[in-house]
Amino acid sequence: LMDSGFAGSLSPVPPPPPPPPEPPFDLKAQVRAARVFGNDHGPGSAAAAVQGPVPWRHEADSLVFLHIAKCGGTSFNGRLTSLRRGDGDGCACARDASRPMHNGHALVEPLACLCPRAPLLAAPRWRGGAFGGSNGSAEGSAVALKEVREALASRQSRWAPSAQQAVSRQRLGPLSNWVWLQRQWLLSPETVGWQGGVHSPLRVVQSHVMFAARLAGERSKAAGLRYVTMLREPLARFLSEFYENYNGWEWQFGTPPRVRHPCSELLAAREAAIAARGIDRVSKGQYDSLFDAWISCPKNMAADRQSRALTHAGANRRKGFQLRRQFCGGGDRVGESRWCTWLLARHTLLQFSFFGLNEARCATEKLFEAQFGLRFANDAAGRGSGKHKVAKLTFEELSESQRERVAALNANDLLLYDEAVVIFRERLRWFGIPENVTCTGGGGVARLPAPGRHLRWLRDSPQAKRECPNCPIPPAAQGLAGRAGEEANRSAAGLLS
């Protein structure tokens, strides 16, 4: 797309067309419509470098938010719950002021919000979105959330003919556990809980969403899934996770891909006790002393977390084999996991309806509004809470050998992020949004890296070559080469024509 010489801009979001009549239920068609990202059973939706305007249908469309750890997802999810339709209704939230804190910032509070598809006349305290987001008193918000929950529970759900048998066969509890897709338009940890585990990879989350769509009796719910996520500069994200969780959520909560032996097992007893206590209960000097051991751990789950979140296919080693083979060819090339992971991650990112960058929060929100025709409650975009009890290490503070190791551990994320920046800038251009757009709450001027900065480091780094000697590092960030890029260019050309 970047080399094709397209000119012009995309038109504003058109009004949604009248909803078509629901077709008769067809299980295969239902599952196929809900498969946005490819797996061993099908290819998913087409990848596109530029995603066009979405005529939002509140009764059918859903935002599915993939929360990748330490990418600004907690604050961005809060912004999503402030979204408003034209009639003013939004989400009802009752966030606990005393919820757990870590290193000075609040943790995600699952099920703290409800985002109904249609106005609820039986919830008068919530009408007009008066208690959406963080507005109103804590007591009033709790009452409003309770009213919304009760009003939703009284609504009739439309289930697939075999829904009860499917749930019983897989022992997944009552049908009411899977009604969230039919009742809510925002599917995120704060609205429907951690589907598949805390910070689960994309295809694990998709499997839960697809199952909920398979149980729903309306094709429009399955076909209206719009996945969104946030990315972050990989080196800063990696260092931030060091202070968040030494062993990773995969060990602490059993999140896929699960690990049998955490990094703290490689530490001496004294250091292991420091890791277990965490940054909240030890000094910064004590905790920073674990850094060299952490980046040397072979099971460091913070490494390449963003690309792994987009590519992990399941606990079974054979799961995803056909999907990887599609991008990486046959024979020995399938075994070159880092190269293959990067190709698959890039293709997957281009299948998202929307992705934003934590370093450009204001531009991210302006692009979101332009693409979906929805509006945030105010113009106060920011880059997360920014409140941390302990100052974190920065990449510049590390020694040369530490910088080499950290960058090599995140080689796939660096490649992915460099291309994501180029694509993000191109999407801003097509929607006529300046990169330096400002918002009243901060997060204005985007702090994005120069194109190709990470790629140049990887091309010249001896350690990167040792880590992955056969990985073909592309010569420039602008080139969307390979099968994923070729498909993206064809899709974008068709869209823009």
C-alpha positions as CSV (number, residue, x, y, z in Angstrom):
1,L,0.0,0.0,0.0
2,M,2.8,2.4,0.9
3,D,4.4,2.0,-2.5
4,S,1.2,2.0,-4.6
5,G,0.7,5.8,-4.9
6,F,-2.9,6.0,-3.7
7,A,-4.1,9.5,-3.1
8,G,-7.1,11.0,-1.5
9,S,-8.9,10.2,1.7
10,L,-11.7,8.0,3.0
11,S,-15.2,9.4,3.2
12,P,-16.9,9.8,6.6
13,V,-18.7,6.9,8.2
14,P,-21.9,6.3,6.3
15,P,-25.2,5.8,8.2
16,P,-25.8,2.1,8.9
17,P,-28.1,0.4,6.4
18,P,-31.4,-1.0,7.6
19,P,-30.9,-4.4,9.3
20,P,-31.6,-7.3,6.9
21,P,-33.9,-10.1,8.1
22,E,-32.1,-12.8,10.0
23,P,-31.4,-15.9,7.9
24,P,-32.4,-19.3,9.2
25,F,-29.9,-20.7,11.6
26,D,-27.0,-22.5,10.0
27,L,-24.3,-23.7,12.4
28,K,-21.4,-23.8,9.8
29,A,-22.3,-20.4,8.5
30,Q,-22.6,-19.0,12.1
31,V,-19.1,-20.3,13.0
32,R,-17.6,-19.1,9.7
33,A,-19.0,-15.6,10.2
34,A,-17.5,-15.4,13.7
35,R,-14.0,-16.6,12.6
36,V,-12.2,-13.3,12.2
37,F,-8.6,-14.7,12.7
38,G,-7.5,-17.8,10.9
39,N,-7.0,-21.1,12.6
40,D,-6.6,-24.7,11.6
41,H,-10.3,-24.8,10.6
42,G,-10.4,-21.7,8.3
43,P,-8.6,-18.6,7.1
44,G,-10.6,-15.9,8.8
45,S,-11.2,-12.4,7.4
46,A,-9.0,-10.7,4.8
47,A,-6.1,-8.7,6.0
48,A,-6.0,-5.0,5.0
49,A,-3.4,-2.3,5.5
50,V,-6.2,0.3,5.7
51,Q,-9.5,-0.5,7.3
52,G,-12.4,1.5,6.0
53,P,-15.2,3.3,7.9
54,V,-17.6,1.1,9.9
55,P,-21.3,1.9,9.7
56,W,-21.9,0.9,13.4
57,R,-25.0,-1.1,14.2
58,H,-25.5,-1.0,17.9
59,E,-27.9,-3.9,17.9
60,A,-25.6,-6.3,16.1
61,D,-21.9,-5.1,16.2
62,S,-19.6,-5.8,19.0
63,L,-16.2,-4.4,20.0
64,V,-13.9,-7.2,21.2
65,F,-11.0,-5.7,23.1
66,L,-7.8,-7.8,23.3
67,H,-5.9,-6.5,26.3
68,I,-2.2,-7.2,25.8
69,A,-0.4,-6.7,29.1
70,K,1.4,-3.3,29.7
71,C,0.2,-1.7,26.5
72,G,-2.1,0.9,28.0
73,G,-5.1,-1.4,27.9
74,T,-6.5,-0.7,31.3
75,S,-6.9,3.0,30.6
76,F,-8.0,2.5,27.0
77,N,-10.7,0.1,28.2
78,G,-11.9,2.8,30.5
79,R,-12.1,5.1,27.5
80,L,-14.1,2.5,25.6
81,T,-16.7,2.3,28.3
82,S,-17.2,6.1,27.9
83,L,-18.2,5.7,24.3
84,R,-21.6,7.2,23.4
85,R,-24.1,6.6,20.7
86,G,-26.2,9.4,19.2
87,D,-29.0,9.0,21.8
88,G,-26.5,9.3,24.7
89,D,-26.7,5.8,26.2
90,G,-23.4,4.3,27.2
91,C,-22.0,1.8,29.7
92,A,-22.9,1.5,33.4
93,C,-19.8,1.1,35.6
94,A,-19.3,0.7,39.3
95,R,-15.6,0.6,39.8
96,D,-14.5,-0.1,43.4
97,A,-12.4,2.8,44.8
98,S,-10.7,0.3,47.1
99,R,-9.8,-2.2,44.3
100,P,-6.3,-3.7,44.5
101,M,-3.3,-1.5,43.5
102,H,0.1,-2.5,42.2
103,N,3.1,-0.2,42.1
104,G,0.8,2.8,42.5
105,H,-1.8,2.0,39.8
106,A,-5.2,0.2,39.9
107,L,-5.6,-3.2,38.5
108,V,-8.3,-4.3,36.0
109,E,-11.6,-4.9,37.8
110,P,-13.4,-7.7,35.9
111,L,-17.2,-7.4,35.4
112,A,-17.2,-3.8,36.7
113,C,-19.2,-2.5,33.7
114,L,-22.2,-3.4,31.6
115,C,-22.7,-2.0,28.1
116,P,-26.2,-2.9,26.9
117,R,-27.1,-3.0,23.2
118,A,-30.4,-1.2,23.6
119,P,-31.9,1.4,26.0
120,L,-33.2,-0.1,29.3
121,L,-36.3,1.7,30.4
122,A,-36.3,-0.5,33.5
123,A,-33.1,1.1,34.7
124,P,-34.0,4.8,35.3
125,R,-30.9,5.7,37.2
126,W,-28.9,4.8,34.2
127,R,-31.0,6.3,31.4
128,G,-29.0,8.7,29.2
129,G,-25.7,7.2,30.4
130,A,-25.7,9.3,33.6
131,F,-23.7,6.7,35.4
132,G,-21.6,5.5,32.4
133,G,-17.9,5.4,32.9
134,S,-16.7,6.9,36.1
135,N,-19.4,9.6,36.5
136,G,-21.6,9.9,39.6
137,S,-21.0,8.8,43.1
138,A,-19.7,5.3,43.9
139,E,-22.9,4.4,45.6
140,G,-25.1,5.8,42.8
141,S,-23.0,3.9,40.2
142,A,-23.3,0.7,42.1
143,V,-27.1,1.1,42.2
144,A,-27.3,1.9,38.5
145,L,-25.1,-1.1,37.6
146,K,-27.4,-3.3,39.7
147,E,-30.5,-2.0,37.9
148,V,-28.9,-2.5,34.5
149,R,-27.9,-6.1,35.4
150,E,-31.4,-6.9,36.6
151,A,-33.0,-5.3,33.5
152,L,-30.7,-7.3,31.2
153,A,-31.4,-10.5,33.1
154,S,-35.2,-10.1,32.4
155,R,-34.7,-9.8,28.7
156,Q,-35.5,-12.7,26.4
157,S,-32.4,-14.2,24.7
158,R,-32.4,-15.8,21.3
159,W,-30.5,-19.1,21.4
160,A,-29.4,-21.5,18.6
161,P,-31.5,-24.7,18.4
162,S,-28.7,-26.8,19.8
163,A,-27.3,-24.3,22.3
164,Q,-28.3,-26.2,25.4
165,Q,-26.9,-29.5,24.1
166,A,-23.6,-27.8,23.2
167,V,-23.1,-26.3,26.6
168,S,-24.1,-29.5,28.4
169,R,-21.8,-31.6,26.2
170,Q,-18.8,-29.5,27.0
171,R,-19.8,-29.0,30.7
172,L,-19.6,-25.2,30.4
173,G,-22.3,-24.4,32.9
174,P,-25.7,-22.8,32.3
175,L,-26.5,-20.9,29.1
176,S,-26.6,-17.7,31.1
177,N,-22.8,-17.9,31.3
178,W,-22.7,-17.3,27.5
179,V,-25.3,-14.6,27.0
180,W,-22.9,-11.7,27.1
181,L,-22.5,-11.5,23.3
182,Q,-26.3,-11.1,22.8
183,R,-26.6,-8.4,25.5
184,Q,-23.5,-6.3,25.4
185,W,-21.7,-4.4,22.6
186,L,-18.4,-4.1,24.4
187,L,-16.6,-7.4,25.2
188,S,-13.6,-6.7,27.4
189,P,-12.3,-7.9,30.7
190,E,-14.2,-5.1,32.5
191,T,-17.5,-6.1,30.9
192,V,-17.4,-9.9,30.4
193,G,-14.4,-10.9,32.5
194,W,-11.1,-12.5,31.4
195,Q,-12.3,-14.9,28.7
196,G,-9.7,-17.7,28.5
197,G,-7.6,-16.4,31.3
198,V,-5.8,-13.2,32.4
199,H,-4.2,-11.5,29.4
200,S,-5.0,-14.5,27.2
201,P,-3.7,-14.7,23.6
202,L,-5.9,-13.6,20.8
203,R,-7.0,-17.0,19.4
204,V,-7.8,-18.2,23.0
205,V,-10.1,-15.2,23.4
206,Q,-11.5,-15.7,19.9
207,S,-12.4,-19.3,20.8
208,H,-14.6,-18.1,23.6
209,V,-16.2,-15.4,21.5
210,M,-16.8,-17.9,18.7
211,F,-18.5,-20.3,21.1
212,A,-20.8,-17.5,22.4
213,A,-21.6,-16.7,18.7
214,R,-22.2,-20.3,18.0
215,L,-24.8,-20.4,20.8
216,A,-26.5,-17.2,19.6
217,G,-29.5,-17.6,17.4
218,E,-28.7,-14.5,15.3
219,R,-26.2,-14.5,12.4
220,S,-25.8,-10.7,12.7
221,K,-24.2,-11.1,16.2
222,A,-21.6,-13.6,14.8
223,A,-20.9,-11.4,11.7
224,G,-20.6,-8.1,13.7
225,L,-17.4,-8.9,15.7
226,R,-14.9,-5.9,15.5
227,Y,-11.6,-6.8,17.3
228,V,-9.5,-3.9,18.6
229,T,-6.3,-3.8,20.6
230,M,-3.4,-1.5,21.7
231,L,0.3,-1.9,20.9
232,R,3.2,-0.3,22.7
233,E,6.9,0.3,21.9
234,P,8.3,-3.1,22.8
235,L,11.4,-2.1,24.8
236,A,9.5,0.1,27.1
237,R,6.7,-2.4,27.4
238,F,9.1,-5.2,28.3
239,L,10.8,-3.2,31.0
240,S,7.4,-2.2,32.4
241,E,6.4,-5.8,32.7
242,F,9.5,-6.6,34.8
243,Y,8.0,-4.5,37.6
244,E,4.5,-6.0,37.1
245,N,5.0,-9.7,37.3
246,Y,8.3,-11.5,37.5
247,N,7.0,-14.9,36.4
248,G,4.3,-13.8,34.1
249,W,0.5,-14.3,34.2
250,E,1.1,-17.7,32.5
251,W,2.5,-19.0,35.8
252,Q,0.4,-17.0,38.2
253,F,-3.0,-17.6,36.7
254,G,-2.4,-20.5,34.3
255,T,-2.9,-18.3,31.2
256,P,-2.0,-19.9,27.9
257,P,0.7,-20.8,27.0
258,R,1.2,-22.3,30.5
259,V,4.6,-22.8,31.9
260,R,5.8,-25.6,34.2
261,H,8.7,-23.8,35.7
262,P,8.7,-20.1,36.5
263,C,11.8,-17.9,36.3
264,S,11.9,-17.5,40.0
265,E,12.9,-21.2,40.3
266,L,16.3,-20.4,38.9
267,L,17.0,-17.9,41.7
268,A,18.7,-18.5,45.0
269,A,16.3,-18.6,48.0
270,R,16.9,-15.0,49.0
271,E,16.4,-13.6,45.5
272,A,13.3,-15.9,45.0
273,A,11.8,-14.4,48.1
274,I,12.3,-10.9,46.6
275,A,10.6,-11.9,43.4
276,A,7.7,-13.4,45.3
277,R,7.2,-10.3,47.4
278,G,7.2,-8.0,44.3
279,I,8.0,-4.4,43.8
280,D,5.2,-3.3,46.3
281,R,7.0,-4.9,49.3
282,V,10.7,-4.5,48.5
283,S,13.0,-1.6,47.7
284,K,13.7,-0.6,44.1
285,G,17.4,-1.6,44.6
286,Q,16.5,-5.0,45.8
287,Y,14.1,-5.7,42.9
288,D,16.4,-4.2,40.2
289,S,19.1,-6.7,41.4
290,L,17.0,-9.4,39.8
291,F,17.0,-7.9,36.3
292,D,20.0,-9.8,34.9
293,A,18.6,-13.1,36.0
294,W,15.2,-12.2,34.6
295,I,16.5,-11.4,31.1
296,S,18.6,-14.6,31.2
297,C,15.6,-16.8,32.1
298,P,14.8,-19.1,29.2
299,K,11.1,-19.0,30.1
300,N,10.7,-15.3,30.3
301,M,7.1,-14.8,29.3
302,A,7.5,-11.0,28.8
303,A,9.7,-11.6,25.7
304,D,7.9,-10.9,22.4
305,R,4.6,-10.8,24.3
306,Q,2.8,-8.7,21.7
307,S,3.6,-11.0,18.8
308,R,2.9,-14.1,20.9
309,A,-0.5,-12.7,21.9
310,L,-1.3,-12.5,18.2
311,T,0.0,-15.9,17.2
312,H,-0.4,-18.5,20.0
313,A,-2.9,-21.1,18.8
314,G,-3.4,-23.4,21.8
315,A,-1.9,-25.8,24.3
316,N,-1.7,-28.6,21.8
317,R,1.6,-28.4,19.9
318,R,-0.1,-29.5,16.7
319,K,-2.7,-26.7,17.0
320,G,-1.8,-23.9,14.6
321,F,0.5,-26.0,12.5
322,Q,-1.5,-25.7,9.3
323,L,-1.9,-22.0,10.0
324,R,1.8,-21.5,10.3
325,R,2.6,-23.7,7.3
326,Q,0.3,-21.4,5.3
327,F,2.7,-18.5,5.9
328,C,6.0,-20.2,6.4
329,G,6.0,-22.9,3.8
330,G,6.8,-26.6,4.4
331,G,9.9,-28.4,5.5
332,D,12.5,-26.8,7.8
333,R,11.1,-23.3,7.5
334,V,8.1,-24.2,9.7
335,G,10.6,-24.9,12.5
336,E,12.1,-21.4,12.3
337,S,9.6,-20.2,14.9
338,R,10.8,-16.6,15.3
339,W,10.6,-15.8,11.6
340,C,7.3,-17.6,11.2
341,T,5.8,-16.0,14.3
342,W,6.6,-12.6,12.9
343,L,5.0,-13.3,9.6
344,L,1.8,-14.6,11.3
345,A,1.7,-11.8,13.8
346,R,1.9,-9.2,11.0
347,H,-0.9,-10.9,9.0
348,T,-3.0,-11.2,12.2
349,L,-2.6,-7.5,13.1
350,L,-3.9,-6.5,9.6
351,Q,-7.1,-8.6,10.3
352,F,-8.0,-6.4,13.3
353,S,-10.7,-3.9,12.7
354,F,-8.6,-1.4,14.6
355,F,-5.4,-1.1,16.6
356,G,-4.0,1.9,18.4
357,L,-0.6,2.9,19.7
358,N,0.0,3.8,23.3
359,E,2.6,6.4,22.3
360,A,-0.1,8.2,20.2
361,R,-3.2,8.0,22.5
362,C,-4.9,11.2,21.2
363,A,-4.4,10.2,17.5
364,T,-5.6,6.7,18.4
365,E,-8.9,8.0,19.8
366,K,-9.4,10.4,16.9
367,L,-8.8,7.6,14.4
368,F,-11.2,5.3,16.3
369,E,-14.0,8.0,16.3
370,A,-13.4,8.6,12.6
371,Q,-13.5,4.9,11.7
372,F,-16.5,3.8,13.8
373,G,-18.6,7.0,14.1
374,L,-18.8,6.6,17.9
375,R,-17.8,9.4,20.3
376,F,-15.9,9.3,23.5
377,A,-17.6,11.0,26.4
378,N,-15.0,13.8,26.4
379,D,-11.7,14.8,24.7
380,A,-9.5,13.9,27.6
381,A,-7.3,11.3,26.0
382,G,-4.2,10.3,28.0
383,R,-1.5,7.7,28.1
384,G,-2.7,5.7,31.0
385,S,-2.5,6.7,34.7
386,G,1.2,7.2,34.7
387,K,1.1,6.7,38.5
388,H,3.9,4.4,39.7
389,K,5.3,4.2,43.1
390,V,8.7,3.1,41.8
391,A,10.4,4.6,38.8
392,K,11.1,2.0,36.2
393,L,14.3,1.2,34.4
394,T,14.7,2.8,31.0
395,F,16.4,1.2,28.0
396,E,19.0,4.0,28.1
397,E,20.0,3.1,31.7
398,L,20.9,-0.5,30.7
399,S,24.4,-1.6,29.9
400,E,25.3,-2.4,26.3
401,S,25.1,-6.1,26.9
402,Q,21.7,-5.7,28.7
403,R,20.4,-3.6,25.8
404,E,21.6,-6.3,23.3
405,R,19.8,-9.0,25.3
406,V,16.6,-7.1,25.8
407,A,16.3,-6.2,22.1
408,A,17.1,-9.7,21.0
409,L,14.4,-11.1,23.3
410,N,11.9,-8.8,21.6
411,A,13.0,-9.1,18.0
412,N,9.6,-10.1,16.7
413,D,7.9,-7.3,18.7
414,L,10.3,-4.8,17.3
415,L,9.7,-5.9,13.7
416,L,5.9,-5.9,14.3
417,Y,5.9,-2.5,16.0
418,D,7.9,-0.8,13.3
419,E,5.5,-1.9,10.6
420,A,2.5,-1.0,12.9
421,V,3.8,2.5,13.2
422,V,4.0,2.9,9.4
423,I,0.5,1.4,8.9
424,F,-0.9,3.6,11.7
425,R,0.5,6.7,10.1
426,E,-1.0,5.7,6.8
427,R,-4.4,5.2,8.3
428,L,-4.2,8.7,9.9
429,R,-3.4,10.1,6.5
430,W,-6.3,8.4,4.9
431,F,-8.8,9.7,7.5
432,G,-7.3,13.2,7.3
433,I,-6.0,13.2,10.9
434,P,-2.7,15.0,11.7
435,E,-0.2,12.9,13.6
436,N,0.3,15.8,16.1
437,V,-3.4,16.2,16.9
438,T,-4.0,17.3,20.5
439,C,-6.6,16.4,23.1
440,T,-7.5,18.3,26.3
441,G,-6.4,15.5,28.6
442,G,-2.9,15.2,27.2
443,G,-1.5,12.4,25.0
444,G,-1.4,14.9,22.1
445,V,1.9,14.9,20.1
446,A,2.6,11.3,19.2
447,R,6.0,10.0,20.3
448,L,6.6,7.5,17.5
449,P,10.0,6.1,16.5
450,A,11.5,6.9,13.1
451,P,10.7,4.3,10.5
452,G,13.1,1.4,10.4
453,R,14.9,2.2,13.7
454,H,14.3,-1.2,15.2
455,L,14.9,-3.0,11.9
456,R,18.3,-1.3,11.5
457,W,19.3,-2.5,15.0
458,L,18.2,-6.0,14.3
459,R,20.1,-6.1,11.0
460,D,23.3,-4.9,12.6
461,S,23.1,-6.7,15.9
462,P,25.5,-9.7,16.4
463,Q,23.2,-11.0,19.2
464,A,20.1,-10.9,17.0
465,K,21.9,-12.8,14.4
466,R,23.0,-15.4,17.0
467,E,19.4,-15.7,18.3
468,C,17.9,-16.3,14.9
469,P,20.7,-16.8,12.3
470,N,18.2,-17.8,9.5
471,C,15.7,-15.0,10.1
472,P,15.5,-12.9,6.9
473,I,15.4,-9.3,8.3
474,P,13.6,-7.0,5.7
475,P,15.6,-4.0,4.5
476,A,13.0,-1.4,5.3
477,A,9.9,-1.0,7.5
478,Q,7.8,0.5,4.7
479,G,7.8,-2.8,2.6
480,L,4.8,-5.0,3.4
481,A,6.5,-7.9,1.7
482,G,5.5,-11.6,2.0
483,R,2.1,-13.3,1.7
484,A,0.4,-11.3,4.4
485,G,1.5,-8.0,2.9
486,E,0.5,-9.0,-0.6
487,E,-2.9,-10.0,0.5
488,A,-3.2,-6.7,2.5
489,N,-2.3,-4.7,-0.5
490,R,-4.9,-6.4,-2.7
491,S,-7.6,-5.9,0.0
492,A,-6.7,-2.3,0.5
493,A,-6.7,-1.6,-3.2
494,G,-10.1,-3.1,-3.6
495,L,-11.4,-1.2,-0.6
496,L,-10.0,2.2,-1.8
497,S,-11.2,1.7,-5.3
